[in-house]
Amino acid sequence: MSDDIRLAFAHPSERAATLAPARPLRDRISLRDHVVEVEIGAFQPERGTTQRVRFNVVVEVRPHPAPLDDDVDRVLSYDTITEAIEDELSSERLNLLETLAERIAERILAEPQAMRAFVRIEKLDRGPGALGVEIVRDRAADMPRPVAAIDPLAEAAHHPLVVFLSNAAIAAPDLSGWLDRWLAGPHPLVICVGAADTPAPQSAVPPAQRRIDLLAIEQNAWVLAGRDPRCVVRGSRTEIDWAMKHGQATVWAPSKIVLDAVDGPSASPRDALALSAWFARGLEAAEMLVVGDQPLPQVDGLKLAHFTPGGVDSRS
């Protein structure tokens, strides 16, 4: 195990020369020299004060079955590592680096692509050098921790509020106040829009027209982004998931997700509200609000409502 850990943090050429005869190499992603100030430790001088702790993490990943095509949604995100560290540091105060390392490795190995995790954690302020622990955990050998009771607020963060804005709503002077209200709620905010009122170019080739119509929606998403800096346009599921975890608003740019979907939407991009409802259902949205006078679509398993400044008229 100690040799495995040494090689995990070694230069790739050294690792390749050592391991090639024994087993095939896996791809790896890493986080190096990530320093956080945190309260941790079993000794009295470590209580009530913070100290610098350095994290080095290497994760072996299973190869993706299809070509990556420079697609962020086909790789294990680096955020998986940093979020595992943040989540464990914020869950409770710990005495032992060993406990923290175990829990970080466990979180990482819960990801389908992660096969093996190497975790090195060092205290930088407890002695003349770095004092730490190094572990390696294999996906097949790890036993999961008992499932904790569900935190209602944490559960809400997994189910966004999806808001569809008509063009009149995008231009409305009350937009900033609406954003304040939605962002203050328990659910992360995802905003969908349709195309602008200006007619889009026309093509006689259906696949080309589909892309044109999707791009027209994305152009209008950027119009909304220009109205309020909190409205950030995002097109990949990885980016959207990250924004939801961090309480940031997303304006959906639909091209990538729609074109990459195995079970794609039946709705045409020209029916932007129906397309947005398909996306909201895929996100397992807590609710979808429609700001405008469009009829609400029929979507099984999705709660829909019209939003008005004075209140909400709901219809499931």
C-alpha positions as CSV (number, residue, x, y, z in Angstrom):
1,M,0.0,0.0,0.0
2,S,2.8,2.5,0.9
3,D,4.4,1.9,-2.6
4,D,1.0,2.5,-4.3
5,I,0.6,5.8,-2.4
6,R,4.2,6.9,-3.3
7,L,3.6,6.1,-7.0
8,A,0.2,7.9,-6.9
9,F,1.9,11.2,-6.2
10,A,5.0,10.4,-8.3
11,H,5.7,11.7,-11.8
12,P,3.7,9.8,-14.4
13,S,6.8,8.4,-16.1
14,E,8.0,6.8,-12.8
15,R,4.5,5.3,-12.2
16,A,4.3,4.0,-15.8
17,A,7.8,2.3,-15.6
18,T,6.9,0.6,-12.3
19,L,3.4,-0.5,-12.9
20,A,3.3,-1.4,-16.6
21,P,4.5,-5.0,-16.2
22,A,2.1,-5.6,-13.4
23,R,-1.2,-4.2,-14.6
24,P,-2.6,-1.7,-17.1
25,L,-2.5,1.9,-16.1
26,R,-5.7,3.9,-15.5
27,D,-6.3,7.5,-16.3
28,R,-6.0,9.8,-13.2
29,I,-7.2,13.2,-12.2
30,S,-5.6,15.1,-9.3
31,L,-5.9,18.0,-6.9
32,R,-2.5,19.2,-5.7
33,D,-1.5,21.4,-2.8
34,H,-5.0,22.6,-1.9
35,V,-4.7,24.4,1.4
36,V,-7.7,25.1,3.7
37,E,-7.9,26.8,7.1
38,V,-10.0,24.6,9.4
39,E,-10.5,23.6,13.0
40,I,-9.4,20.0,13.4
41,G,-7.5,17.9,15.9
42,A,-7.8,16.0,19.2
43,F,-5.5,18.1,21.3
44,Q,-6.7,21.0,23.4
45,P,-4.5,23.7,21.7
46,E,-6.3,22.7,18.4
47,R,-9.7,23.5,19.7
48,G,-11.3,26.9,19.1
49,T,-8.7,27.8,16.5
50,T,-8.0,27.1,12.9
51,Q,-4.9,25.7,11.2
52,R,-3.7,25.2,7.7
53,V,-4.4,21.8,6.2
54,R,-3.0,20.7,2.8
55,F,-4.8,18.2,0.6
56,N,-3.4,16.1,-2.3
57,V,-5.8,13.8,-3.9
58,V,-5.4,11.5,-6.9
59,V,-8.3,9.5,-8.4
60,E,-8.1,6.6,-10.8
61,V,-11.0,6.7,-13.2
62,R,-12.5,4.1,-15.5
63,P,-12.2,4.9,-19.2
64,H,-15.3,6.4,-20.8
65,P,-16.8,3.9,-23.3
66,A,-17.2,6.6,-26.0
67,P,-14.8,9.2,-27.3
68,L,-14.5,12.2,-25.0
69,D,-15.0,14.7,-27.9
70,D,-13.8,17.5,-25.6
71,D,-17.0,17.1,-23.6
72,V,-17.0,18.1,-19.9
73,D,-20.0,15.9,-19.2
74,R,-18.0,12.8,-20.1
75,V,-15.3,13.1,-17.5
76,L,-15.1,13.1,-13.7
77,S,-15.1,16.8,-12.7
78,Y,-12.3,18.2,-10.6
79,D,-15.1,19.7,-8.6
80,T,-15.9,16.2,-7.3
81,I,-12.7,16.3,-5.3
82,T,-13.0,19.8,-4.0
83,E,-16.6,19.4,-3.1
84,A,-15.9,16.1,-1.2
85,I,-13.3,18.0,0.9
86,E,-15.7,21.0,1.4
87,D,-18.7,18.7,2.3
88,E,-16.7,16.7,4.9
89,L,-15.1,19.8,6.5
90,S,-18.5,21.4,6.9
91,S,-20.4,18.4,8.1
92,E,-18.8,18.2,11.6
93,R,-15.7,19.0,13.5
94,L,-13.3,16.0,13.4
95,N,-10.4,15.0,15.6
96,L,-8.4,12.8,13.2
97,L,-7.0,13.3,9.8
98,E,-7.5,9.6,9.3
99,T,-11.3,10.0,9.6
100,L,-11.3,12.9,7.2
101,A,-9.3,11.1,4.6
102,E,-11.6,8.0,4.8
103,R,-14.7,10.1,4.4
104,I,-13.2,12.1,1.5
105,A,-12.2,8.9,-0.3
106,E,-15.7,7.4,0.3
107,R,-17.4,10.4,-1.3
108,I,-15.2,10.3,-4.3
109,L,-15.6,6.6,-4.8
110,A,-19.4,7.0,-4.8
111,E,-19.0,8.5,-8.3
112,P,-19.5,5.9,-11.0
113,Q,-16.2,6.7,-12.8
114,A,-14.0,6.7,-9.8
115,M,-12.2,3.4,-9.2
116,R,-9.4,4.2,-6.7
117,A,-8.7,7.2,-4.5
118,F,-5.4,8.3,-3.0
119,V,-5.7,10.9,-0.3
120,R,-2.9,12.7,1.5
121,I,-3.7,15.3,4.2
122,E,-1.1,17.3,6.1
123,K,-1.2,19.7,9.0
124,L,1.1,22.6,8.2
125,D,1.1,24.4,11.6
126,R,1.6,21.6,14.1
127,G,5.4,21.1,13.9
128,P,8.6,21.9,12.1
129,G,7.3,20.1,9.0
130,A,4.1,18.8,7.5
131,L,2.4,16.2,9.7
132,G,-0.1,14.0,7.9
133,V,-1.7,10.8,6.7
134,E,-1.9,9.0,3.4
135,I,-4.4,6.4,2.4
136,V,-5.5,4.5,-0.7
137,R,-9.0,3.1,-1.1
138,D,-10.3,0.9,-3.8
139,R,-13.9,1.0,-5.0
140,A,-14.5,-2.7,-4.6
141,A,-13.1,-2.9,-1.0
142,D,-14.9,0.1,0.5
143,M,-17.9,-0.3,2.8
144,P,-20.3,2.6,2.7
145,R,-21.2,4.5,5.8
146,P,-24.7,4.2,7.2
147,V,-27.1,6.5,5.4
148,A,-27.8,9.5,7.6
149,A,-31.2,11.0,8.1
150,I,-32.2,13.2,5.2
151,D,-31.8,16.9,5.8
152,P,-34.8,18.7,4.2
153,L,-32.7,21.7,3.2
154,A,-30.0,19.5,1.6
155,E,-32.7,17.5,-0.1
156,A,-34.3,20.7,-1.5
157,A,-31.0,21.7,-3.0
158,H,-31.2,18.7,-5.3
159,H,-34.5,19.8,-6.8
160,P,-34.3,23.2,-8.6
161,L,-37.0,25.8,-9.2
162,V,-37.3,26.1,-12.9
163,V,-38.6,29.4,-14.2
164,F,-39.7,30.0,-17.8
165,L,-39.5,33.7,-18.8
166,S,-41.5,35.1,-21.7
167,N,-39.8,37.9,-23.7
168,A,-42.0,40.5,-21.9
169,A,-40.8,39.1,-18.6
170,I,-37.1,39.3,-19.7
171,A,-37.6,43.0,-20.4
172,A,-39.8,43.7,-17.3
173,P,-38.5,46.3,-14.8
174,D,-39.4,43.9,-11.9
175,L,-36.9,41.3,-13.1
176,S,-34.3,42.1,-10.4
177,G,-36.9,41.8,-7.7
178,W,-38.2,38.5,-9.0
179,L,-34.7,37.2,-9.0
180,D,-34.2,38.3,-5.4
181,R,-37.3,36.4,-4.4
182,W,-36.5,33.2,-6.3
183,L,-32.8,33.1,-5.2
184,A,-33.9,33.5,-1.5
185,G,-35.9,30.3,-1.7
186,P,-34.8,26.9,-0.6
187,H,-34.3,25.6,-4.2
188,P,-31.6,26.4,-6.7
189,L,-32.8,28.5,-9.6
190,V,-32.7,27.5,-13.3
191,I,-34.2,29.9,-15.8
192,C,-35.4,28.9,-19.3
193,V,-36.3,31.2,-22.2
194,G,-37.6,31.0,-25.7
195,A,-36.4,32.7,-28.9
196,A,-36.6,36.4,-29.3
197,D,-39.5,37.9,-31.2
198,T,-37.3,38.6,-34.2
199,P,-37.8,35.7,-36.7
200,A,-34.9,33.3,-36.9
201,P,-33.3,32.3,-40.3
202,Q,-35.1,29.5,-42.1
203,S,-33.7,26.3,-43.6
204,A,-35.4,23.6,-45.7
205,V,-33.2,21.0,-44.0
206,P,-34.9,19.9,-40.7
207,P,-31.6,19.1,-38.7
208,A,-30.2,22.5,-39.7
209,Q,-33.4,24.3,-38.7
210,R,-33.4,22.5,-35.4
211,R,-29.9,23.9,-34.6
212,I,-30.9,27.3,-35.8
213,D,-33.9,27.3,-33.5
214,L,-31.8,26.1,-30.5
215,L,-29.2,28.8,-31.2
216,A,-32.0,31.4,-31.3
217,I,-33.0,30.4,-27.8
218,E,-29.4,30.7,-26.7
219,Q,-29.1,34.2,-28.1
220,N,-32.0,35.2,-26.0
221,A,-30.4,33.6,-23.0
222,W,-27.5,35.9,-23.5
223,V,-29.9,38.8,-23.7
224,L,-31.2,37.9,-20.2
225,A,-27.6,37.5,-19.0
226,G,-27.0,41.1,-20.0
227,R,-29.9,42.3,-17.9
228,D,-28.6,40.9,-14.5
229,P,-25.1,39.6,-13.7
230,R,-26.6,36.8,-11.6
231,C,-28.1,35.2,-14.7
232,V,-25.2,33.1,-16.0
233,V,-25.7,31.1,-19.2
234,R,-24.7,27.4,-18.8
235,G,-25.0,24.6,-21.4
236,S,-23.6,21.4,-19.9
237,R,-25.1,19.3,-17.1
238,T,-21.8,19.5,-15.2
239,E,-21.9,23.3,-15.1
240,I,-25.6,23.3,-14.1
241,D,-25.1,20.8,-11.4
242,W,-22.2,22.8,-10.0
243,A,-24.2,26.0,-10.0
244,M,-27.1,24.3,-8.2
245,K,-24.8,23.0,-5.5
246,H,-23.3,26.5,-5.0
247,G,-26.6,28.4,-5.0
248,Q,-26.0,30.2,-8.2
249,A,-28.6,31.0,-10.9
250,T,-28.4,29.3,-14.3
251,V,-29.9,30.4,-17.6
252,W,-30.2,27.3,-19.7
253,A,-28.5,27.2,-23.1
254,P,-30.2,24.1,-24.6
255,S,-28.2,23.0,-27.6
256,K,-25.7,20.6,-26.0
257,I,-28.1,18.8,-23.7
258,V,-30.9,18.5,-26.3
259,L,-28.5,17.3,-29.1
260,D,-26.7,14.9,-26.8
261,A,-29.8,13.4,-25.2
262,V,-30.3,9.7,-25.9
263,D,-34.0,10.0,-25.2
264,G,-34.5,13.4,-26.6
265,P,-37.5,15.7,-26.3
266,S,-40.5,15.3,-28.6
267,A,-41.0,19.0,-28.4
268,S,-39.6,21.2,-31.2
269,P,-37.3,24.0,-30.1
270,R,-39.9,26.4,-31.5
271,D,-42.1,25.2,-28.6
272,A,-39.7,26.5,-26.0
273,L,-42.1,26.1,-23.1
274,A,-42.6,22.4,-23.8
275,L,-38.9,22.0,-24.3
276,S,-38.2,23.7,-21.0
277,A,-40.8,21.4,-19.3
278,W,-38.9,18.4,-20.7
279,F,-35.7,19.8,-19.2
280,A,-37.3,20.6,-15.9
281,R,-38.6,17.0,-15.6
282,G,-35.1,15.7,-16.3
283,L,-33.7,17.9,-13.5
284,E,-36.4,16.5,-11.2
285,A,-37.5,20.1,-10.5
286,A,-39.4,20.9,-7.4
287,E,-41.7,23.2,-9.5
288,M,-41.7,25.1,-12.8
289,L,-43.0,28.6,-12.8
290,V,-44.2,30.2,-16.1
291,V,-43.9,34.0,-16.2
292,G,-46.2,34.9,-19.1
293,D,-49.6,34.1,-20.5
294,Q,-48.7,30.9,-22.3
295,P,-50.9,27.9,-21.5
296,L,-49.2,25.4,-19.2
297,P,-48.2,22.2,-20.9
298,Q,-49.2,18.8,-19.6
299,V,-46.2,17.0,-18.2
300,D,-46.5,14.0,-15.9
301,G,-44.6,14.2,-12.7
302,L,-43.9,18.0,-12.9
303,K,-45.6,20.6,-10.8
304,L,-46.4,23.7,-13.0
305,A,-47.6,27.1,-12.0
306,H,-48.2,30.6,-13.5
307,F,-46.3,33.3,-11.7
308,T,-47.7,36.8,-11.2
309,P,-46.1,39.6,-9.1
310,G,-49.0,39.4,-6.7
311,G,-49.0,35.7,-6.2
312,V,-48.9,32.3,-7.8
313,D,-51.8,30.5,-9.4
314,S,-50.8,26.8,-9.2
315,R,-51.8,23.9,-11.3
316,S,-50.2,20.5,-11.0
